[in-house]
Amino acid sequence: MRRVLISAVSLAGAAAVLTIIIAVALWPGEAKLTAPLFCAPVVSEPVVVSDTFHDSEGTSTNYTLYCVGDRGILSDEGFILPVLALFVAHFVILTALFVLAALIGRLGRRTVHSEGPFERLQDS
């Protein structure tokens, strides 16, 4: 049970780092992929907007997912919920890869035992 808990915490940490690197630093537009979860059918066009502010403390950038409709209807969906949805997606993908690697590793270590009077012939 301890190994499972350590693996789950490690995968969650890796998913968090992956989400921060991809969704914030490399490709903020990845939040558009979550539009079907947050945008109503009336406002179906996702747009990620970058707002940069300069003040006495330095420069900060905010990303916001907006859903835009045909007639200019605008819905502000924020950025934290799309990022949390991306975190869950990254966690599921990493977990699937981890389980697949573990299964392949187990199958590779599997030994065939001969039971009974018959021996397994080796190809030479």
N, CA, C and O atoms as a GROMACS GRO file, in nm:
protein
  496
    1MET      N    1   0.082  -0.119   0.000
    1MET     CA    2   0.000   0.000   0.000
    1MET      C    3   0.087   0.126   0.000
    1MET      O    4   0.052   0.228  -0.059
    2ARG      N    5   0.200   0.116   0.067
    2ARG     CA    6   0.289   0.232   0.075
    2ARG      C    7   0.346   0.267  -0.063
    2ARG      O    8   0.358   0.384  -0.098
    3ARG      N    9   0.381   0.164  -0.141
    3ARG     CA   10   0.434   0.187  -0.275
    3ARG      C   11   0.331   0.254  -0.365
    3ARG      O   12   0.365   0.341  -0.446
    4VAL      N   13   0.205   0.213  -0.351
    4VAL     CA   14   0.098   0.272  -0.431
    4VAL      C   15   0.080   0.419  -0.395
    4VAL      O   16   0.064   0.504  -0.483
    5LEU      N   17   0.082   0.449  -0.266
    5LEU     CA   18   0.067   0.587  -0.221
    5LEU      C   19   0.183   0.674  -0.268
    5LEU      O   20   0.163   0.787  -0.313
    6ILE      N   21   0.303   0.622  -0.259
    6ILE     CA   22   0.421   0.697  -0.306
    6ILE      C   23   0.413   0.718  -0.457
    6ILE      O   24   0.446   0.826  -0.506
    7SER      N   25   0.370   0.616  -0.530
    7SER     CA   26   0.356   0.630  -0.675
    7SER      C   27   0.250   0.733  -0.710
    7SER      O   28   0.268   0.813  -0.802
    8ALA      N   29   0.138   0.732  -0.638
    8ALA     CA   30   0.030   0.828  -0.666
    8ALA      C   31   0.075   0.971  -0.638
    8ALA      O   32   0.046   1.062  -0.716
    9VAL      N   33   0.145   0.992  -0.527
    9VAL     CA   34   0.194   1.126  -0.495
    9VAL      C   35   0.299   1.171  -0.596
    9VAL      O   36   0.301   1.287  -0.636
   10SER      N   37   0.385   1.080  -0.638
   10SER     CA   38   0.486   1.113  -0.738
   10SER      C   39   0.422   1.148  -0.872
   10SER      O   40   0.464   1.243  -0.938
   11LEU      N   41   0.321   1.071  -0.911
   11LEU     CA   42   0.251   1.100  -1.036
   11LEU      C   43   0.176   1.233  -1.028
   11LEU      O   44   0.172   1.307  -1.126
   12ALA      N   45   0.118   1.264  -0.914
   12ALA     CA   46   0.049   1.392  -0.897
   12ALA      C   47   0.147   1.508  -0.906
   12ALA      O   48   0.117   1.611  -0.967
   13GLY      N   49   0.264   1.492  -0.845
   13GLY     CA   50   0.367   1.596  -0.854
   13GLY      C   51   0.416   1.614  -0.996
   13GLY      O   52   0.435   1.727  -1.042
   14ALA      N   53   0.437   1.504  -1.066
   14ALA     CA   54   0.482   1.512  -1.206
   14ALA      C   55   0.375   1.576  -1.293
   14ALA      O   56   0.406   1.655  -1.382
   15ALA      N   57   0.247   1.543  -1.268
   15ALA     CA   58   0.138   1.603  -1.345
   15ALA      C   59   0.128   1.753  -1.317
   15ALA      O   60   0.100   1.831  -1.408
   16ALA      N   61   0.151   1.793  -1.192
   16ALA     CA   62   0.147   1.936  -1.157
   16ALA      C   63   0.259   2.011  -1.229
   16ALA      O   64   0.236   2.119  -1.285
   17VAL      N   65   0.378   1.955  -1.228
   17VAL     CA   66   0.491   2.020  -1.297
   17VAL      C   67   0.466   2.025  -1.447
   17VAL      O   68   0.491   2.128  -1.510
   18LEU      N   69   0.417   1.917  -1.504
   18LEU     CA   70   0.386   1.912  -1.646
   18LEU      C   71   0.280   2.016  -1.683
   18LEU      O   72   0.290   2.082  -1.786
   19THR      N   73   0.178   2.029  -1.599
   19THR     CA   74   0.072   2.127  -1.625
   19THR      C   75   0.126   2.269  -1.619
   19THR      O   76   0.092   2.352  -1.704
   20ILE      N   77   0.208   2.298  -1.519
   20ILE     CA   78   0.264   2.432  -1.507
   20ILE      C   79   0.354   2.464  -1.626
   20ILE      O   80   0.347   2.573  -1.682
   21ILE      N   81   0.437   2.368  -1.665
   21ILE     CA   82   0.529   2.393  -1.776
   21ILE      C   83   0.452   2.412  -1.907
   21ILE      O   84   0.479   2.506  -1.982
   22ILE      N   85   0.356   2.324  -1.935
   22ILE     CA   86   0.286   2.332  -2.062
   22ILE      C   87   0.182   2.444  -2.062
   22ILE      O   88   0.183   2.530  -2.150
   23ALA      N   89   0.091   2.444  -1.964
   23ALA     CA   90  -0.024   2.535  -1.969
   23ALA      C   91   0.011   2.679  -1.934
   23ALA      O   92  -0.061   2.770  -1.975
   24VAL      N   93   0.117   2.702  -1.862
   24VAL     CA   94   0.151   2.838  -1.823
   24VAL      C   95   0.271   2.890  -1.901
   24VAL      O   96   0.269   3.003  -1.950
   25ALA      N   97   0.374   2.811  -1.913
   25ALA     CA   98   0.499   2.860  -1.974
   25ALA      C   99   0.506   2.840  -2.125
   25ALA      O  100   0.544   2.932  -2.197
   26LEU      N  101   0.471   2.722  -2.173
   26LEU     CA  102   0.492   2.692  -2.315
   26LEU      C  103   0.372   2.721  -2.404
   26LEU      O  104   0.385   2.785  -2.508
   27TRP      N  105   0.255   2.674  -2.364
   27TRP     CA  106   0.138   2.680  -2.451
   27TRP      C  107   0.013   2.712  -2.371
   27TRP      O  108  -0.064   2.621  -2.340
   28PRO      N  109  -0.010   2.839  -2.336
   28PRO     CA  110  -0.131   2.875  -2.263
   28PRO      C  111  -0.259   2.841  -2.339
   28PRO      O  112  -0.364   2.823  -2.279
   29GLY      N  113  -0.249   2.833  -2.471
   29GLY     CA  114  -0.364   2.798  -2.553
   29GLY      C  115  -0.415   2.657  -2.531
   29GLY      O  116  -0.521   2.620  -2.582
   30GLU      N  117  -0.341   2.578  -2.455
   30GLU     CA  118  -0.387   2.443  -2.423
   30GLU      C  119  -0.520   2.448  -2.348
   30GLU      O  120  -0.598   2.353  -2.352
   31ALA      N  121  -0.545   2.558  -2.280
   31ALA     CA  122  -0.671   2.574  -2.207
   31ALA      C  123  -0.791   2.570  -2.301
   31ALA      O  124  -0.903   2.542  -2.257
   32LYS      N  125  -0.770   2.598  -2.430
   32LYS     CA  126  -0.879   2.590  -2.527
   32LYS      C  127  -0.934   2.448  -2.536
   32LYS      O  128  -1.051   2.429  -2.570
   33LEU      N  129  -0.852   2.350  -2.507
   33LEU     CA  130  -0.896   2.211  -2.515
   33LEU      C  131  -1.003   2.179  -2.412
   33LEU      O  132  -1.077   2.082  -2.427
   34THR      N  133  -1.012   2.261  -2.306
   34THR     CA  134  -1.113   2.238  -2.202
   34THR      C  135  -1.242   2.312  -2.231
   34THR      O  136  -1.335   2.304  -2.150
   35ALA      N  137  -1.252   2.383  -2.341
   35ALA     CA  138  -1.371   2.462  -2.374
   35ALA      C  139  -1.500   2.380  -2.373
   35ALA      O  140  -1.601   2.430  -2.325
   36PRO      N  141  -1.502   2.256  -2.424
   36PRO     CA  142  -1.627   2.180  -2.417
   36PRO      C  143  -1.677   2.157  -2.274
   36PRO      O  144  -1.796   2.136  -2.252
   37LEU      N  145  -1.587   2.160  -2.177
   37LEU     CA  146  -1.628   2.143  -2.038
   37LEU      C  147  -1.688   2.270  -1.978
   37LEU      O  148  -1.776   2.261  -1.893
   38PHE      N  149  -1.643   2.386  -2.021
   38PHE     CA  150  -1.678   2.510  -1.954
   38PHE      C  151  -1.762   2.606  -2.038
   38PHE      O  152  -1.834   2.689  -1.981
   39CYS      N  153  -1.757   2.598  -2.168
   39CYS     CA  154  -1.831   2.691  -2.254
   39CYS      C  155  -1.970   2.636  -2.283
   39CYS      O  156  -1.988   2.518  -2.313
   40ALA      N  157  -2.068   2.725  -2.274
   40ALA     CA  158  -2.206   2.689  -2.309
   40ALA      C  159  -2.216   2.676  -2.461
   40ALA      O  160  -2.133   2.731  -2.533
   41PRO      N  161  -2.318   2.605  -2.510
   41PRO     CA  162  -2.332   2.590  -2.656
   41PRO      C  163  -2.350   2.723  -2.730
   41PRO      O  164  -2.314   2.735  -2.847
   42VAL      N  165  -2.407   2.823  -2.661
   42VAL     CA  166  -2.429   2.952  -2.725
   42VAL      C  167  -2.296   3.024  -2.750
   42VAL      O  168  -2.281   3.095  -2.850
   43VAL      N  169  -2.201   3.005  -2.660
   43VAL     CA  170  -2.069   3.070  -2.671
   43VAL      C  171  -1.965   2.961  -2.688
   43VAL      O  172  -1.897   2.924  -2.592
   44SER      N  173  -1.952   2.910  -2.808
   44SER     CA  174  -1.872   2.790  -2.831
   44SER      C  175  -1.730   2.815  -2.879
   44SER      O  176  -1.652   2.720  -2.890
   45GLU      N  177  -1.692   2.938  -2.908
   45GLU     CA  178  -1.558   2.967  -2.960
   45GLU      C  179  -1.464   3.003  -2.845
   45GLU      O  180  -1.480   3.109  -2.784
   46PRO      N  181  -1.365   2.917  -2.813
   46PRO     CA  182  -1.273   2.948  -2.702
   46PRO      C  183  -1.160   3.040  -2.746
   46PRO      O  184  -1.106   3.028  -2.856
   47VAL      N  185  -1.124   3.133  -2.657
   47VAL     CA  186  -1.014   3.225  -2.681
   47VAL      C  187  -0.938   3.239  -2.549
   47VAL      O  188  -0.998   3.266  -2.445
   48VAL      N  189  -0.807   3.223  -2.553
   48VAL     CA  190  -0.724   3.246  -2.436
   48VAL      C  191  -0.657   3.382  -2.452
   48VAL      O  192  -0.587   3.406  -2.551
   49VAL      N  193  -0.679   3.470  -2.354
   49VAL     CA  194  -0.627   3.606  -2.361
   49VAL      C  195  -0.518   3.622  -2.256
   49VAL      O  196  -0.532   3.578  -2.142
   50SER      N  197  -0.409   3.684  -2.297
   50SER     CA  198  -0.296   3.712  -2.208
   50SER      C  199  -0.299   3.860  -2.171
   50SER      O  200  -0.293   3.947  -2.258
   51ASP      N  201  -0.308   3.889  -2.042
   51ASP     CA  202  -0.305   4.026  -1.991
   51ASP      C  203  -0.176   4.046  -1.914
   51ASP      O  204  -0.150   3.975  -1.816
   52THR      N  205  -0.095   4.142  -1.957
   52THR     CA  206   0.032   4.170  -1.888
   52THR      C  207   0.020   4.305  -1.817
   52THR      O  208  -0.021   4.405  -1.876
   53PHE      N  209   0.056   4.304  -1.689
   53PHE     CA  210   0.049   4.424  -1.606
   53PHE      C  211   0.188   4.462  -1.558
   53PHE      O  212   0.268   4.376  -1.523
   54HIS      N  213   0.216   4.590  -1.558
   54HIS     CA  214   0.342   4.642  -1.506
   54HIS      C  215   0.309   4.732  -1.387
   54HIS      O  216   0.229   4.824  -1.398
   55ASP      N  217   0.372   4.703  -1.273
   55ASP     CA  218   0.353   4.788  -1.156
   55ASP      C  219   0.485   4.797  -1.080
   55ASP      O  220   0.588   4.754  -1.131
   56SER      N  221   0.481   4.852  -0.960
   56SER     CA  222   0.604   4.873  -0.883
   56SER      C  223   0.670   4.742  -0.841
   56SER      O  224   0.790   4.739  -0.813
   57GLU      N  225   0.594   4.634  -0.837
   57GLU     CA  226   0.649   4.504  -0.797
   57GLU      C  227   0.704   4.425  -0.914
   57GLU      O  228   0.768   4.321  -0.894
   58GLY      N  229   0.683   4.472  -1.036
   58GLY     CA  230   0.735   4.402  -1.152
   58GLY      C  231   0.626   4.378  -1.255
   58GLY      O  232   0.527   4.451  -1.262
   59THR      N  233   0.647   4.277  -1.335
   59THR     CA  234   0.555   4.244  -1.443
   59THR      C  235   0.484   4.113  -1.411
   59THR      O  236   0.548   4.016  -1.368
   60SER      N  237   0.355   4.110  -1.432
   60SER     CA  238   0.280   3.986  -1.412
   60SER      C  239   0.189   3.964  -1.532
   60SER      O  240   0.142   4.059  -1.595
   61THR      N  241   0.166   3.838  -1.562
   61THR     CA  242   0.082   3.802  -1.676
   61THR      C  243  -0.029   3.710  -1.628
   61THR      O  244  -0.004   3.613  -1.557
   62ASN      N  245  -0.151   3.742  -1.666
   62ASN     CA  246  -0.267   3.660  -1.635
   62ASN      C  247  -0.322   3.603  -1.765
   62ASN      O  248  -0.328   3.672  -1.867
   63TYR      N  249  -0.362   3.479  -1.760
   63TYR     CA  250  -0.426   3.415  -1.874
   63TYR      C  251  -0.572   3.390  -1.837
   63TYR      O  252  -0.602   3.351  -1.724
   64THR      N  253  -0.660   3.412  -1.931
   64THR     CA  254  -0.803   3.393  -1.907
   64THR      C  255  -0.865   3.324  -2.027
   64THR      O  256  -0.837   3.359  -2.142
   65LEU      N  257  -0.950   3.225  -2.000
   65LEU     CA  258  -1.024   3.158  -2.105
   65LEU      C  259  -1.158   3.229  -2.121
   65LEU      O  260  -1.238   3.236  -2.028
   66TYR      N  261  -1.181   3.281  -2.240
   66TYR     CA  262  -1.308   3.343  -2.274
   66TYR      C  263  -1.379   3.255  -2.376
   66TYR      O  264  -1.316   3.196  -2.463
   67CYS      N  265  -1.510   3.248  -2.363
   67CYS     CA  266  -1.592   3.179  -2.462
   67CYS      C  267  -1.674   3.286  -2.533
   67CYS      O  268  -1.745   3.364  -2.470
   68VAL      N  269  -1.662   3.289  -2.665
   68VAL     CA  270  -1.724   3.393  -2.746
   68VAL      C  271  -1.831   3.331  -2.835
   68VAL      O  272  -1.812   3.224  -2.892
   69GLY      N  273  -1.943   3.402  -2.846
   69GLY     CA  274  -2.053   3.356  -2.930
   69GLY      C  275  -2.056   3.430  -3.062
   69GLY      O  276  -1.975   3.520  -3.086
   70ASP      N  277  -2.150   3.393  -3.148
   70ASP     CA  278  -2.163   3.452  -3.282
   70ASP      C  279  -2.200   3.600  -3.276
   70ASP      O  280  -2.154   3.677  -3.361
   71ARG      N  281  -2.279   3.640  -3.182
   71ARG     CA  282  -2.326   3.778  -3.175
   71ARG      C  283  -2.250   3.861  -3.073
   71ARG      O  284  -2.302   3.960  -3.022
   72GLY      N  285  -2.129   3.822  -3.044
   72GLY     CA  286  -2.046   3.898  -2.952
   72GLY      C  287  -2.071   3.868  -2.806
   72GLY      O  288  -2.022   3.939  -2.719
   73ILE      N  289  -2.145   3.764  -2.776
   73ILE     CA  290  -2.170   3.723  -2.638
   73ILE      C  291  -2.038   3.671  -2.582
   73ILE      O  292  -1.969   3.592  -2.647
   74LEU      N  293  -2.005   3.715  -2.462
   74LEU     CA  294  -1.875   3.682  -2.402
   74LEU      C  295  -1.896   3.618  -2.265
   74LEU      O  296  -1.976   3.667  -2.185
   75SER      N  297  -1.824   3.512  -2.239
   75SER     CA  298  -1.831   3.443  -2.111
   75SER      C  299  -1.688   3.426  -2.058
   75SER      O  300  -1.604   3.363  -2.123
   76ASP      N  301  -1.662   3.483  -1.941
   76ASP     CA  302  -1.530   3.473  -1.878
   76ASP      C  303  -1.526   3.347  -1.792
   76ASP      O  304  -1.597   3.338  -1.692
   77GLU      N  305  -1.445   3.251  -1.831
   77GLU     CA  306  -1.436   3.124  -1.758
   77GLU      C  307  -1.316   3.118  -1.666
   77GLU      O  308  -1.296   3.018  -1.598
   78GLY      N  309  -1.235   3.223  -1.661
   78GLY     CA  310  -1.118   3.224  -1.574
   78GLY      C  311  -1.006   3.137  -1.630
   78GLY      O  312  -1.007   3.102  -1.748
   79PHE      N  313  -0.911   3.102  -1.546
   79PHE     CA  314  -0.803   3.015  -1.590
   79PHE      C  315  -0.778   2.900  -1.493
   79PHE      O  316  -0.719   2.799  -1.531
   80ILE      N  317  -0.822   2.914  -1.368
   80ILE     CA  318  -0.791   2.810  -1.270
   80ILE      C  319  -0.868   2.680  -1.298
   80ILE      O  320  -0.811   2.572  -1.287
   81LEU      N  321  -0.996   2.689  -1.333
   81LEU     CA  322  -1.071   2.567  -1.362
   81LEU      C  323  -1.020   2.495  -1.486
   81LEU      O  324  -1.006   2.372  -1.483
   82PRO      N  325  -0.990   2.566  -1.596
   82PRO     CA  326  -0.928   2.495  -1.709
   82PRO      C  327  -0.793   2.432  -1.674
   82PRO      O  328  -0.761   2.323  -1.722
   83VAL      N  329  -0.714   2.500  -1.592
   83VAL     CA  330  -0.584   2.444  -1.553
   83VAL      C  331  -0.604   2.321  -1.465
   83VAL      O  332  -0.529   2.223  -1.478
   84LEU      N  333  -0.702   2.324  -1.375
   84LEU     CA  334  -0.730   2.205  -1.294
   84LEU      C  335  -0.778   2.089  -1.381
   84LEU      O  336  -0.741   1.974  -1.356
   85ALA      N  337  -0.859   2.118  -1.482
   85ALA     CA  338  -0.902   2.012  -1.574
   85ALA      C  339  -0.783   1.955  -1.652
   85ALA      O  340  -0.775   1.835  -1.675
   86LEU      N  341  -0.691   2.043  -1.691
   86LEU     CA  342  -0.569   1.996  -1.760
   86LEU      C  343  -0.482   1.914  -1.666
   86LEU      O  344  -0.422   1.815  -1.708
   87PHE      N  345  -0.474   1.953  -1.538
   87PHE     CA  346  -0.399   1.875  -1.441
   87PHE      C  347  -0.455   1.734  -1.430
   87PHE      O  348  -0.380   1.636  -1.429
   88VAL      N  349  -0.587   1.723  -1.422
   88VAL     CA  350  -0.650   1.590  -1.414
   88VAL      C  351  -0.620   1.510  -1.540
   88VAL      O  352  -0.590   1.390  -1.532
   89ALA      N  353  -0.628   1.574  -1.656
   89ALA     CA  354  -0.598   1.503  -1.781
   89ALA      C  355  -0.452   1.458  -1.785
   89ALA      O  356  -0.423   1.345  -1.826
   90HIS      N  357  -0.360   1.545  -1.743
   90HIS     CA  358  -0.219   1.507  -1.740
   90HIS      C  359  -0.195   1.393  -1.640
   90HIS      O  360  -0.116   1.303  -1.666
   91PHE      N  361  -0.264   1.398  -1.526
   91PHE     CA  362  -0.250   1.292  -1.425
   91PHE      C  363  -0.298   1.158  -1.481
   91PHE      O  364  -0.233   1.055  -1.461
   92VAL      N  365  -0.411   1.159  -1.550
   92VAL     CA  366  -0.465   1.035  -1.608
   92VAL      C  367  -0.370   0.979  -1.714
   92VAL      O  368  -0.346   0.859  -1.719
   93ILE      N  369  -0.316   1.067  -1.799
   93ILE     CA  370  -0.223   1.022  -1.902
   93ILE      C  371  -0.096   0.963  -1.841
   93ILE      O  372  -0.050   0.857  -1.883
   94LEU      N  373  -0.039   1.031  -1.742
   94LEU     CA  374   0.082   0.980  -1.677
   94LEU      C  375   0.054   0.849  -1.604
   94LEU      O  376   0.138   0.760  -1.605
   95THR      N  377  -0.062   0.837  -1.541
   95THR     CA  378  -0.097   0.712  -1.472
   95THR      C  379  -0.110   0.598  -1.571
   95THR      O  380  -0.063   0.487  -1.545
   96ALA      N  381  -0.173   0.624  -1.685
   96ALA     CA  382  -0.186   0.519  -1.787
   96ALA      C  383  -0.048   0.475  -1.838
   96ALA      O  384  -0.023   0.356  -1.856
   97LEU      N  385   0.040   0.572  -1.861
   97LEU     CA  386   0.175   0.537  -1.907
   97LEU      C  387   0.252   0.459  -1.800
   97LEU      O  388   0.325   0.365  -1.832
   98PHE      N  389   0.235   0.498  -1.674
   98PHE     CA  390   0.302   0.430  -1.563
   98PHE      C  391   0.253   0.285  -1.550
   98PHE      O  392   0.333   0.193  -1.535
   99VAL      N  393   0.122   0.267  -1.556
   99VAL     CA  394   0.065   0.132  -1.546
   99VAL      C  395   0.108   0.047  -1.665
   99VAL      O  396   0.142  -0.071  -1.649
  100LEU      N  397   0.109   0.105  -1.784
  100LEU     CA  398   0.153   0.032  -1.903
  100LEU      C  399   0.299  -0.010  -1.890
  100LEU      O  400   0.335  -0.123  -1.923
  101ALA      N  401   0.384   0.081  -1.842
  101ALA     CA  402   0.526   0.048  -1.824
  101ALA      C  403   0.543  -0.061  -1.718
  101ALA      O  404   0.627  -0.150  -1.733
  102ALA      N  405   0.464  -0.055  -1.611
  102ALA     CA  406   0.473  -0.157  -1.506
  102ALA      C  407   0.429  -0.293  -1.560
  102ALA      O  408   0.492  -0.395  -1.529
  103LEU      N  409   0.324  -0.297  -1.640
  103LEU     CA  410   0.279  -0.424  -1.697
  103LEU      C  411   0.381  -0.481  -1.795
  103LEU      O  412   0.406  -0.602  -1.795
  104ILE      N  413   0.438  -0.396  -1.877
  104ILE     CA  414   0.542  -0.443  -1.970
  104ILE      C  415   0.663  -0.494  -1.894
  104ILE      O  416   0.723  -0.595  -1.932
  105GLY      N  417   0.699  -0.426  -1.787
  105GLY     CA  418   0.812  -0.471  -1.705
  105GLY      C  419   0.786  -0.605  -1.639
  105GLY      O  420   0.876  -0.688  -1.630
  106ARG      N  421   0.663  -0.625  -1.594
  106ARG     CA  422   0.630  -0.754  -1.532
  106ARG      C  423   0.629  -0.868  -1.634
  106ARG      O  424   0.674  -0.979  -1.605
  107LEU      N  425   0.577  -0.838  -1.752
  107LEU     CA  426   0.573  -0.943  -1.855
  107LEU      C  427   0.715  -0.978  -1.900
  107LEU      O  428   0.741  -1.093  -1.936
  108GLY      N  429   0.804  -0.882  -1.900
  108GLY     CA  430   0.942  -0.908  -1.940
  108GLY      C  431   1.017  -0.995  -1.840
  108GLY      O  432   1.108  -1.068  -1.878
  109ARG      N  433   0.980  -0.986  -1.714
  109ARG     CA  434   1.048  -1.065  -1.610
  109ARG      C  435   0.984  -1.200  -1.586
  109ARG      O  436   1.033  -1.279  -1.504
  110ARG      N  437   0.877  -1.227  -1.654
  110ARG     CA  438   0.805  -1.352  -1.633
  110ARG      C  439   0.891  -1.469  -1.680
  110ARG      O  440   0.944  -1.467  -1.791
  111THR      N  441   0.904  -1.569  -1.597
  111THR     CA  442   0.980  -1.689  -1.634
  111THR      C  443   0.883  -1.804  -1.656
  111THR      O  444   0.778  -1.813  -1.591
  112VAL      N  445   0.917  -1.891  -1.747
  112VAL     CA  446   0.834  -2.006  -1.777
  112VAL      C  447   0.890  -2.126  -1.702
  112VAL      O  448   1.006  -2.164  -1.719
  113HIS      N  449   0.807  -2.184  -1.619
  113HIS     CA  450   0.848  -2.302  -1.542
  113HIS      C  451   0.791  -2.426  -1.609
  113HIS      O  452   0.675  -2.430  -1.650
  114SER      N  453   0.875  -2.527  -1.617
  114SER     CA  454   0.833  -2.652  -1.676
  114SER      C  455   0.779  -2.741  -1.564
  114SER      O  456   0.848  -2.768  -1.466
  115GLU      N  457   0.655  -2.784  -1.582
  115GLU     CA  458   0.596  -2.875  -1.483
  115GLU      C  459   0.572  -3.009  -1.549
  115GLU      O  460   0.521  -3.017  -1.661
  116GLY      N  461   0.609  -3.111  -1.482
  116GLY     CA  462   0.585  -3.244  -1.535
  116GLY      C  463   0.708  -3.298  -1.607
  116GLY      O  464   0.816  -3.240  -1.599
  117PRO      N  465   0.692  -3.410  -1.676
  117PRO     CA  466   0.804  -3.478  -1.739
  117PRO      C  467   0.849  -3.412  -1.870
  117PRO      O  468   0.950  -3.453  -1.927
  118PHE      N  469   0.776  -3.311  -1.918
  118PHE     CA  470   0.812  -3.252  -2.045
  118PHE      C  471   0.903  -3.132  -2.024
  118PHE      O  472   0.880  -3.051  -1.934
  119GLU      N  473   1.003  -3.121  -2.107
  119GLU     CA  474   1.094  -3.007  -2.103
  119GLU      C  475   1.062  -2.916  -2.219
  119GLU      O  476   1.017  -2.960  -2.325
  120ARG      N  477   1.084  -2.792  -2.198
  120ARG     CA  478   1.060  -2.694  -2.306
  120ARG      C  479   1.183  -2.693  -2.395
  120ARG      O  480   1.296  -2.682  -2.348
  121LEU      N  481   1.160  -2.705  -2.525
  121LEU     CA  482   1.271  -2.704  -2.620
  121LEU      C  483   1.310  -2.561  -2.650
  121LEU      O  484   1.224  -2.476  -2.672
  122GLN      N  485   1.439  -2.535  -2.651
  122GLN     CA  486   1.491  -2.402  -2.680
  122GLN      C  487   1.522  -2.393  -2.829
  122GLN      O  488   1.576  -2.487  -2.887
  123ASP      N  489   1.488  -2.281  -2.890
  123ASP     CA  490   1.526  -2.260  -3.029
  123ASP      C  491   1.675  -2.225  -3.032
  123ASP      O  492   1.723  -2.145  -2.952
  124SER      N  493   1.746  -2.287  -3.127
  124SER     CA  494   1.887  -2.254  -3.135
  124SER      C  495   1.925  -2.205  -3.271
  124SER      O  496   2.042  -2.173  -3.294
   0.00000   0.00000   0.00000
